[in-house]
Amino acid sequence: MADEKITYDIFPNGAGFYANCDGQHIGEITFVRVGSDKMIIDYTAVSEKYRSGAVGLNLVRCAADLARKQHRKVITLCPFATAMFSRYSEFDDVRFLHTR
């Protein structure tokens, strides 16, 4: 896996990101925009082969970066995204409710 190139692209409808490796879909994250200032991450999935890597975390980072660009706060309903937001302080600036 170390020499495989993973790319992250936004869905054509703008409601999520997908991860691809050598042309194969290996993961995705979806979200819903709420009003003009919030985003709800509701789903993250990564193919089993790639779960030990950083694909899931990078998908969460993609969503968080988009939230920053759009001046939105993020609500995490997806258990994986919630765990990443709890584990990494890099998401504190876009977290809707600070529970640290």
C-alpha positions in Angstrom: 0.0 0.0 0.0 2.9 2.4 0.6 3.5 3.0 -3.1 -0.2 3.3 -4.1 -1.4 6.8 -4.9 -4.6 7.8 -3.2 -6.6 10.8 -4.4 -9.4 12.6 -2.7 -12.1 14.3 -4.8 -15.4 16.0 -4.1 -18.6 14.4 -5.3 -20.0 16.0 -8.4 -23.0 17.2 -6.3 -20.7 18.6 -3.6 -22.2 16.6 -0.8 -19.1 14.5 0.1 -15.6 13.3 -0.9 -14.4 10.0 -2.2 -11.0 8.3 -2.0 -9.6 6.5 -5.0 -6.6 4.3 -5.4 -5.4 3.3 -8.8 -8.8 4.1 -10.2 -10.7 2.1 -7.6 -13.2 3.6 -5.1 -11.8 2.9 -1.6 -13.7 5.2 0.7 -16.1 8.1 1.0 -17.5 10.7 3.4 -20.8 12.4 3.1 -22.3 15.5 4.7 -25.3 17.8 4.6 -25.1 21.5 4.7 -27.4 23.1 7.2 -28.2 26.8 6.8 -25.3 29.0 5.8 -23.0 28.1 8.7 -23.1 24.4 9.5 -22.3 21.0 8.1 -23.3 17.6 9.4 -20.9 14.7 8.6 -23.3 11.7 8.5 -21.3 8.9 7.0 -17.7 7.7 6.5 -16.7 4.4 5.0 -13.4 2.9 3.9 -12.7 -0.4 2.2 -11.4 -3.0 4.7 -7.9 -3.2 3.0 -7.3 0.5 3.7 -8.7 0.9 7.2 -5.3 0.6 8.9 -4.1 3.6 7.0 -5.1 7.3 7.1 -7.8 7.2 4.4 -10.7 7.7 6.8 -8.8 10.5 8.6 -7.9 12.2 5.4 -11.6 12.1 4.3 -12.5 13.8 7.5 -9.8 16.4 6.8 -11.2 17.0 3.4 -14.6 17.7 4.9 -13.1 19.9 7.6 -11.1 21.9 5.0 -14.2 22.5 3.0 -16.0 23.7 6.1 -13.2 26.1 6.8 -13.4 27.5 3.3 -17.1 27.9 3.6 -17.0 29.4 7.1 -19.0 26.5 8.5 -19.0 24.6 11.8 -19.2 20.9 11.8 -21.6 18.6 13.6 -20.5 14.9 13.5 -23.2 12.3 13.5 -20.9 9.7 12.0 -19.2 7.7 14.7 -15.9 7.6 12.9 -15.9 11.4 12.3 -16.9 11.9 15.9 -13.9 9.8 17.0 -11.5 11.8 14.8 -12.8 15.1 16.0 -12.3 13.9 19.6 -8.8 12.5 19.0 -7.3 15.4 16.9 -7.2 19.0 18.0 -6.7 20.1 14.4 -10.5 20.0 14.1 -11.2 22.3 17.1 -11.6 25.4 14.9 -14.5 23.8 13.0 -16.2 21.8 15.7 -19.7 23.1 16.4 -19.7 22.1 20.1 -16.4 22.0 22.0 -16.4 19.1 24.4 -12.7 19.0 25.3 
